[in-house]
Amino acid sequence: MTGLDRIIEKILEQSQENCDGILRDASAEVKTILSQAREKARAESDRIVATASSEAKRRQAVARSTSESITRNRYLEIRNAILNDIISAAYLEIEKFSDEDYFALLKKLCKKNILPGECEMHLSGFDLGRLPENFEMSINSEIYEKGAVHISDTPADIENGFILTYDGVEINCSLRAVFDENMDALKDMLSKALF
């Protein structure tokens, strides 16, 4: 082997060592870059999972709250409809009362709503036609300490019940007005009994 061949061989060996060193350094750098990339990807993945989990919990809470609100509102609507139906049925039952029971109810209603002094009671045309004898006297015998009632011959424009008038001041005791005025109390009473 000549000197030139040895020089070439030496150059080749050094080149190979340089290449091997560069490859080792490059391989080590690739491993470091990959390790850092994996770590960064793992951290980003954990952040995304945590954010998604938090958002899922928030949406679940909102969905639960919305569902509970809808259920509660629907329950209240149904409950209110049931109470309205019962109250309407009770109102219709009064129309089925016998004359004796109906006018006994009017007498109680008059005693409850009478004010001191004299007043005029206006009944519907239908009620005037079936008015029991001595009804006026019967009411007055029970309220004489407070006042006096005179039944008007002029019918009131109401379905049932009566209107009391005191010098132009009216107290509407038609059954519809009484039911409407006491609607909340009736619903409370029924709610306690039913629900």
Backbone as a ProteinNet text record, in pm:
[ID]
protein_1_A
[PRIMARY]
MTGLDRIIEKILEQSQENCDGILRDASAEVKTILSQAREKARAESDRIVATASSEAKRRQAVARSTSESITRNRYLEIRNAILNDIISAAYLEIEKFSDEDYFALLKKLCKKNILPGECEMHLSGFDLGRLPENFEMSINSEIYEKGAVHISDTPADIENGFILTYDGVEINCSLRAVFDENMDALKDMLSKALF
[TERTIARY]
85.6	0	91.2	61.9	145.9	103	181.5	154.1	24.1	-4.4	-127.2	-247.6	-234.3	-344.6	-369.7	-261.1	-275.9	-340.9	-306	-363.4	-512.6	-544.7	-686.2	-761	-696.9	-761.9	-781.7	-682.8	-690.7	-802.4	-809.3	-914	-1050.6	-1058	-1184.9	-1223.9	-1127.8	-1155.2	-1204.5	-1135.4	-1175.7	-1313.1	-1335.2	-1466.4	-1574.9	-1542.2	-1640.1	-1665.9	-1559.1	-1574	-1654.7	-1624.1	-1700.2	-1847.1	-1870.6	-2010.4	-2078.7	-2006.4	-2065.6	-2095.5	-2004.9	-2026.3	-2144.7	-2150.6	-2263.5	-2394.5	-2392.8	-2514.3	-2552.1	-2450.2	-2477.9	-2537.3	-2471.5	-2522.4	-2663.8	-2684.2	-2815.3	-2918.3	-2878.6	-2970.3	-3006.9	-2906.6	-2932.3	-3023.7	-2997.6	-3079.9	-3222.8	-3237.4	-3371.4	-3444.6	-3371.6	-3434	-3477.6	-3396.5	-3430.7	-3551.8	-3550.3	-3663.1	-3790.9	-3781.2	-3899.4	-3950.8	-3860.5	-3899.4	-3970.1	-3913.9	-3975.9	-4112	-4119.3	-4245.5	-4351.7	-4308.9	-4404	-4453.4	-4360.7	-4396.1	-4492	-4460.4	-4545.4	-4683	-4686.2	-4812.6	-4893.5	-4827.5	-4895.5	-4956.5	-4881	-4931	-5050.5	-5039.6	-5150.1	-5272.1	-5248.5	-5357.7	-5426.8	-5346.3	-5404.6	-5486.5	-5434.3	-5507	-5639.4	-5636.1	-5758	-5859	-5812.7	-5902.9	-5962.8	-5882.4	-5932.4	-6036.4	-6006.8	-6100.8	-6230.8	-6218.9	-6338.1	-6418.6	-6349.8	-6417.9	-6491.6	-6425.7	-6487.6	-6609.7	-6596.7	-6708.1	-6822.6	-6788.5	-6892.4	-6968.7	-6896.6	-6961.9	-7050.9	-7002.7	-7082.6	-7209.9	-7194.4	-7312.2	-7409.1	-7355.6	-7441	-7519.2	-7453.7	-7521.3	-7629.8	-7599.3	-7698.7	-7816.5	-7786.5	-7893.7	-7980.1	-7916.7	-7991.4	-8080.5	-8023.1	-8098.4	-8216.5	-8190.7	-8296.8	-8405.4	-8364.9	-8460.3	-8545.6	-8481.1	-8555	-8651.9	-8609.3	-8695.8	-8816.5	-8792	-8902.2	-8998.7	-8943.8	-9027.7	-9110.3	-9045.3	-9115.7	-9226.8	-9196.3	-9297.9	-9413.4	-9381.4	-9487.9	-9574.5	-9510.3	-9584	-9679.5	-9628.3	-9712.4	-9828.2	-9802.3	-9909.6	-10017.7	-9975.7	-10071.9	-10148.5	-10076.1	-10140.3	-10242	-10204.5	-10295.2	-10418.3	-10398.1	-10510.6	-10605.3	-10548.6	-10632.3	-10712.2	-10646.7	-10716.3	-10826.3	-10797.1	-10899.1	-11017.5	-10989.7	-11098.9	-11185.3	-11121.3	-11197	-11282	-11224.5	-11299.2	-11414.1	-11389.9	-11497.8	-11608.7	-11570.1	-11670.3	-11751	-11683.9	-11754.9	-11853.7	-11810.8	-11900	-12023.5	-12000.8	-12112.9	-12204.7	-12148.8	-12230.9	-12332	-12293.7	-12385.6	-12510.6	-12492.1	-12608	-12705.8	-12658.3	-12744.4	-12810.8	-12780.7	-12840.4	-12992.5	-13058.5	-13204	-13226.5	-13347.5	-13376.8	-13349	-13384.6	-13365.2	-13215.8	-13133.2	-12989	-12926	-12972.2	-12916.2	-12943.3	-13068.3	-13100.5	-13042.1	-13017.7	-12946	-12801.8	-12741.8	-12607.5	-12606.9	-12708.6	-12715.5	-12730.4	-12806.5	-12824.7	-12690.7	-12613.2	-12481.1	-12389.5	-12394	-12311.2	-12349.7	-12478.9	-12527	-12480.3	-12493.3	-12450.3	-12301.4	-12223	-12078.6	-12041.9	-12119.9	-12082	-12162.2	-12258.2	-12344.5	-12264.4	-12294.2	-12232.6	-12339.1	-12300	-12401.1	-12489.6	-12616.4	-12709.8	-12801.3	-12882.5	-12978.4	-12917.3	-12957.3	-12907.4	-13015.1	-12989.1	-13080.1	-13007.7	-13077.9	-13021.2	-13080.6	-12990.8	-13033.4	-12997.9	-13098.9	-13080.3	-13095.6	-13055.9	-13077.7	-13226.5	-13267	-13407.7	-13453.4	-13368	-13400	-13421.9	-13333.8	-13346.3	-13467.5	-13499.7	-13620.7	-13744.9	-13743.6	-13858.7	-13874.8	-13771.5	-13782.1	-13755.3	-13763.4	-13735.8	-13834.1	-13782.2	-13872.3	-13952.1	-14069.3	-14150.4	-14074.1	-14087	-14028.7	-13875.1	-13812.3	-13666	-13607.5	-13666.7	-13618.6	-13630.8	-13744.4	-13767.6	-13670.6	-13643.4	-13552.1	-13410.5	-13364.6	-13230.5	-13227.7	-13327.8	-13329.5	-13335.9	-13401	-13407.5	-13269.3	-13180.9	-13046.8	-12943.6	-12974.3	-12876.3	-12926.6	-13038.4	-13103.1	-13011.2	-12912.5	-12822.2	-12729.3	-12703.8	-12611.1	-12681.8	-12793.8	-12860.2	-12985.5	-13026.9	-13148.6	-13128.9	-13192.2	-13183.9	-13323.1	-13330.9	-13456	-13426.3	-13507.5	-13484.9	-13549.4	-13470.5	-13516.2	-13594.3	-13696	-13772.4	-13700.7	-13599.3	-13524.5	-13413.3	-13413.2	-13309.9	-13172.4	-13071.5	-12931.9	-12882.7	-12786.3	-12730.3	-12616.5	-12656	-12560.7	-12621.7	-12538	-12587.4	-12655.6	-12592.5	-12641.4	-12583.1	-12618.9	-12572.6	-12651.7	-12587.3	-12659.1	-12559.2	-12613.3	-12535.4	-12603.7	-12525.3	-12577.4	-12540.2	-12636.9	-12606.5	-12637.4	-12542.6	-12554.6	-12533.6	-12635.3	-12623.4	-12523.5	-12537.1	-12451.8	-12326.8	-12292.6	-12177.1	-12225.8	-12159.3	-12200.5	-12103.1	-12158.7	-12078.8	-12125	-12035.6	-12070.4	-12053.2	-12164.5	-12164.1	-12218.5	-12202.2	-12236.8	-12139.8	-12181.2	-12095.1	-11967.9	-11976.6	-11855.8	-11755.7	-11804	-11715.4	-11657.1	-11739.4	-11692.2	-11584.5	-11609.1	-11509.4	-11380.7	-11394.9	-11275.9	-11196.6	-11267.5	-11202.1	-11128.5	-11181.6	-11123.5	-11043.9	-11011.5	-10944.2	-10813.5	-10729	-10600.4	-10620.7	-10713	-10740.1	-10796.6	-10885.9	-10941.5	-10831.4	-10742.2	-10632.6	-10538.9	-10510.2	-10424.3	-10487.8	-10617	-10688.4	-10689	-10718.3	-10720	-10580.3	-10478.6	-10341.6	-10301.1	-10335.7	-10301.3	-10372.4	-10494.2	-10571.4	-10526.5	-10486.7	-10456.9	-10310	-10225.5	-10084	-10000.8
-113.9	0	121.3	208.9	326.2	432.4	529.4	641.4	709.7	715.4	781.4	698.9	570.5	484.1	497.8	511.9	524.7	659.1	759.6	892	886.3	824.8	815	732.4	624.1	538.7	617.5	693.8	774.1	877.8	941.8	1042.2	973.9	856.3	783.3	745.7	703.4	666.1	788.7	900	1022.1	1068.6	1054.9	1092.1	1003.2	873.8	779.6	813.6	845.6	881.7	1010.7	1107.5	1233.1	1207	1123.6	1090.2	1018	921.9	847.7	943.6	1034.7	1134.2	1223.8	1267.9	1354.1	1277.3	1149.9	1067.4	1046.5	1021.1	1002.9	1131.2	1243.7	1372.2	1400.1	1373.2	1396.2	1304	1177.8	1080.5	1124.8	1170.7	1218.2	1341.3	1431.1	1552.1	1515.9	1417.7	1372.9	1315.6	1233	1174.8	1284.5	1385.4	1496.8	1572.7	1601.6	1673.7	1591.6	1459.9	1372.4	1367.4	1356.4	1351.1	1480.5	1594.6	1723.7	1735.9	1690	1696.7	1609.6	1486.8	1398.8	1463.4	1521.1	1586.1	1703.2	1781.9	1896.1	1846.7	1741.9	1685.3	1629.3	1560.1	1504.5	1616.9	1724.8	1839.1	1904	1921.1	1980.4	1888.7	1759.3	1661.9	1667.7	1671.7	1681.2	1809.4	1921.1	2047.5	2038.8	1979.2	1966.2	1877.1	1764.8	1673.5	1744.5	1818.9	1890.2	1995.2	2069.8	2171.3	2105.8	1996.4	1926.2	1868.7	1813.8	1758.6	1867.9	1980.8	2093.6	2144	2155.6	2201.9	2100.5	1970.6	1866.5	1874.7	1895.8	1908.3	2031.7	2142	2265.1	2244.8	2181.8	2158.5	2061	1962.7	1867.5	1938.1	2026.9	2102.4	2192.8	2258.1	2344.6	2260.1	2145	2056.4	2007	1970.1	1922.5	2033.3	2152.7	2266	2300.9	2301	2330.3	2223.7	2099.3	1989.2	1999.7	2029.2	2043.7	2160.8	2269.9	2386.7	2355.3	2287.4	2250.5	2156.5	2058.1	1962.4	2034.2	2123.9	2197.7	2285.1	2355	2439.9	2357.5	2243.4	2156.7	2103.5	2064.8	2017.7	2126.6	2250.3	2361	2388.6	2379.2	2397.8	2292.3	2167.4	2057.4	2072.7	2103.4	2121.9	2235.5	2346.5	2460.7	2423.4	2347	2303.5	2214.4	2124.7	2037.5	2121.1	2215.8	2300.8	2382.6	2438.6	2513.9	2425.6	2301.2	2209	2177.3	2156	2125.3	2244.5	2363.7	2484.7	2508.8	2487	2501.7	2400.8	2278.5	2174.9	2213.2	2270.7	2313.9	2425.7	2517.4	2626.3	2569.4	2473	2412	2332.6	2276.4	2202	2292.7	2418.7	2512.2	2531	2526.7	2541.2	2424.7	2312.6	2194.5	2193.2	2292.4	2298.3	2308.4	2252.7	2274.1	2419.9	2470.2	2610.1	2636.8	2543	2560.4	2575.7	2486.3	2492.8	2617.8	2652.3	2769.1	2896.9	2916.6	3039.5	3038.3	2920.2	2913.1	2961.5	2925.4	2972.5	3124.2	3178.3	3324	3395.6	3335.8	3397	3402.8	3293.7	3292.7	3397.1	3406.6	3501.7	3645.2	3669.1	3802.3	3837.5	3742.5	3766.6	3799.4	3735.7	3756.9	3892.7	3941.7	4063.1	4187.1	4175.5	4288.3	4395.8	4519	4632	4697.6	4778.3	4845.8	4937.9	4940	5027.5	4947.9	5022.7	4959.5	4948	4839.9	4819.3	4752.2	4750.6	4685.1	4565.5	4451.8	4329.2	4310.8	4297.8	4275.8	4133.2	4055.9	3917.1	3908.5	3795.1	3774.5	3755.3	3772	3753	3611.2	3512.1	3371.7	3351.1	3408.9	3392.7	3466.7	3582	3653.1	3568.7	3492.1	3407.7	3288.5	3248.1	3131.1	3167.1	3294.6	3345.6	3284.8	3224.6	3167.2	3276.8	3239.7	3334.4	3370.6	3492.7	3542	3537.6	3532.4	3528.7	3657.2	3769.1	3898.8	3905.3	3861.7	3864.4	3768.5	3654	3555.5	3612.3	3678.9	3740.4	3849.5	3937.1	4050.5	4004.8	3891	3842.2	3798.6	3763.2	3718.6	3832.9	3943.6	4052.2	4180.9	4173.9	4295.4	4383.5	4326.9	4408.2	4493.6	4447.7	4519.1	4613	4569.4	4651.3	4584.3	4627.4	4573	4558.7	4453.9	4426.4	4437.6	4506.7	4513.5	4452	4354.6	4288.1	4371.1	4404.9	4487.3	4401.5	4461.8	4392.7	4400.7	4486.9	4502.5	4399.1	4310.6	4205.8	4263.9	4200.4	4237.9	4156	4208.6	4139.1	4046.2	3943.6	3844.6	3705.7	3601.9	3463.9	3417.1	3446.9	3396.9	3484.8	3452.8	3536.2	3664.7	3771.6	3899.6	4014.3	4134	4256.5	4339	4383.1	4471.4	4614.1	4706.4	4847.1	4931.9	5017.1	5113.5	5251.8	5326.4	5462.5	5471.4	5386.6	5389.9	5304.3	5258.1	5169.6	5025.7	4951.7	4813.4	4714.2	4607	4492.4	4375.8	4330.7	4225.3	4089	4025.6	3893.4	3789.5	3817	3712	3598.1	3476.3	3362.7	3364.2	3410.5	3420.7	3516.5	3632.7	3730.6	3674.6	3603.3	3544.9	3439.8	3354.7	3254.2	3320.6	3420	3488	3556.9	3621.8	3694.6	3599.6	3480	3384.1	3273.8	3293.8	3189.9	3143.6	3236.4	3197.9	3118.7	3163.9	3092.5	2953.9	2943.3	2812.8	2718.8	2772.3	2689.6	2645.4	2735.8	2698.4	2586.6	2601.2	2501.8	2366	2368.9	2244.2	2183.9	2267.4	2218.2	2142.6	2196.7	2130	1995.6	1990.2	1864.9	1761.9	1807.1	1713.7	1681.5	1779.4	1759.4	1751.3
0	0	0	-82.6	-101.7	-2.9	4.7	95.4	62	-64.9	-108.8	-65.2	-76	-36.8	115.4	190.1	335.2	369.5	298.7	323.3	291.7	182.1	141.2	246.3	289.1	387.8	517.7	558.4	680	666.4	547.7	521.6	528.7	471	471.6	615.8	695.4	834.3	912.1	893.7	964.3	915.8	787.4	732.7	793.5	800.7	856.9	1003.8	1079.5	1219.9	1233.6	1145.1	1146.7	1116.2	1016.1	978.3	1093.3	1152.7	1266	1382.1	1408.5	1514.9	1484.4	1359.3	1319	1332.7	1289.9	1299.7	1447.3	1532.6	1676.2	1735.3	1702.4	1753.6	1701.2	1572.2	1510.6	1573.7	1594.9	1655.5	1797.4	1873	2009.8	2007.7	1912.3	1900.5	1860.6	1769.9	1728.5	1849.2	1929.3	2048.8	2145	2164.6	2254.2	2200.1	2070.7	2007.9	2018.9	1991.1	2000.8	2144.7	2240	2380.7	2421.9	2380.6	2411.7	2342.8	2217.3	2141.9	2208.6	2251.5	2320.6	2449.6	2527.4	2653.7	2629.2	2527.2	2492.7	2446.7	2365.4	2315.9	2432.5	2527.9	2644.4	2727.7	2750.1	2827.5	2757.1	2624.3	2546.7	2550.1	2538.8	2544.9	2680.4	2789.1	2923.6	2939.6	2886.1	2892.7	2817.7	2696.3	2615	2685.5	2743.5	2815.1	2936.7	3012	3130.1	3090.1	2982.2	2933.7	2888	2812.8	2763.6	2880	2979.5	3096.4	3173.2	3190.4	3259.8	3182.8	3051	2967.1	2970	2968	2973.6	3105.7	3216.8	3347.4	3351.5	3294.5	3292	3211.3	3093.7	3009	3075	3143.4	3213.6	3324	3397.5	3503.6	3445.3	3333.4	3267.7	3219.1	3159.3	3109.1	3225	3336.1	3452.4	3507.2	3519.7	3571.6	3479.4	3349.1	3251.6	3259.1	3266.8	3274.6	3400.6	3513.7	3639.4	3632	3570.7	3556.5	3468.4	3356.4	3266.1	3337.2	3409.1	3482.2	3588.2	3664.4	3769.5	3708.4	3599.2	3535.1	3481.5	3422.4	3368.6	3482	3593.2	3709.1	3759.5	3768.1	3815.2	3719.6	3588.6	3490.2	3507.1	3521.6	3536.7	3666.8	3774.3	3904	3898	3833.8	3821.6	3738.5	3631.2	3547.9	3627.5	3709.3	3793	3892.1	3956.9	4054	3986.1	3868.1	3794.3	3758.2	3716.1	3681.9	3803.5	3918.4	4040.1	4081.2	4074.4	4112.9	4015.2	3886.4	3786.9	3812.8	3847.6	3877.1	4001.2	4101.2	4222.5	4189.3	4103.3	4061.9	3991.1	3903	3830.7	3923.8	4029.9	4126.5	4194.2	4217.3	4282.3	4197.2	4065.7	3976.5	3990.9	4045.9	4063.9	4202	4285.8	4419.3	4408.3	4506.7	4515.8	4550.6	4526.7	4560.2	4707.8	4793.3	4937.5	4970.7	4915.5	4942.4	4880.3	4760.8	4692.1	4770.4	4814.5	4886.3	5027.4	5086	5214.5	5193.7	5080.5	5047.3	5030.3	4960.4	4942	5075.3	5165.7	5297.3	5371.7	5368.6	5433.6	5370.3	5238	5165.3	5202	5219.8	5257.3	5398.4	5490.3	5629.3	5635	5549.8	5549.9	5491.2	5395.1	5322.3	5359.6	5447.7	5482.3	5557.3	5528.6	5597.1	5684.4	5780.8	5863.1	5777.9	5810.2	5740.1	5648.2	5574.6	5483.1	5344.6	5276.1	5140.2	5056.7	4928.9	4835.1	4774.8	4768.4	4711.5	4572.1	4473.3	4334.9	4295.9	4259.9	4216.9	4066.1	4010.3	3866.4	3841.6	3718.5	3683.3	3715.2	3690.1	3718.8	3868.6	3949.7	4094.4	4149.2	4091.4	4135.5	4111.5	4002.5	3968.8	4060.6	4130.7	4219.7	4366.5	4395.8	4529.8	4631.1	4739	4839.7	4911.6	4956.3	5033.6	5160.1	5201.4	5325.8	5327.1	5210.5	5205.3	5262.7	5225.2	5275.2	5426.8	5477.8	5621.9	5693.3	5631.1	5688.8	5702.2	5596.4	5601.8	5707.8	5705.8	5798.6	5944.4	5970	6108.1	6157.6	6066.1	6104.7	6106.3	6039.6	6031.5	6095.9	6165.7	6216.7	6300	6366.9	6448.7	6362.7	6240.6	6152.8	6056.6	6005.5	5904.6	5853.1	5734.2	5674.3	5524.1	5468.6	5324.9	5265.8	5151.6	5075.9	4939.5	4900	4771.9	4662.1	4561.9	4450.5	4352.1	4293.2	4188.3	4053.8	4042.8	3918.1	3914.7	3812.8	3807.6	3775	3831.8	3803.5	3685.2	3614.2	3498.3	3544.1	3618.4	3669.2	3651.1	3655.7	3641.8	3769.7	3881.1	4009.1	4119	4244.2	4353.9	4359.2	4403.9	4416.6	4419.6	4411.6	4427.2	4535.6	4633.8	4738.2	4701.3	4713.2	4684.7	4807.8	4839.5	4950.3	4892.5	4870.2	4817.8	4702.6	4604.9	4485.8	4494.8	4614.3	4630.7	4615.7	4529.1	4503.4	4563.3	4618.9	4662.9	4576.9	4488.5	4394.6	4462	4490.4	4552	4454.5	4322.9	4227.6	4254	4233.1	4265.1	4182.2	4058.8	3975.2	4039.8	4087.4	4151.1	4280.8	4357.5	4483.8	4455	4355.2	4319.4	4271	4183.1	4130.1	4241.4	4331.5	4440.4	4535.4	4552.1	4646.6	4577.9	4449.9	4371.9	4436.6	4478.8	4538.9	4667.2	4751.1	4876.4	4847.6	4748.7	4711.5	4661.2	4578.8	4526.3	4638	4732.8	4846.1	4927.7	4955.3	5033.5	4962	4832.2	4755.8	4743.7	4725.6	4714.4	4840.2	4955.4	5081.3	5092.1	5043.7	5053.9	4949.9	4831.2	4722.6	4705.1	4725.1	4690.7	4815.2
[MASK]
+++++++++++++++++++++++++++++++++++++++++++++++++++++++++++++++++++++++++++++++++++++++++++++++++++++++++++++++++++++++++++++++++++++++++++++++++++++++++++++++++++++++++++++++++++++++++++++++++++

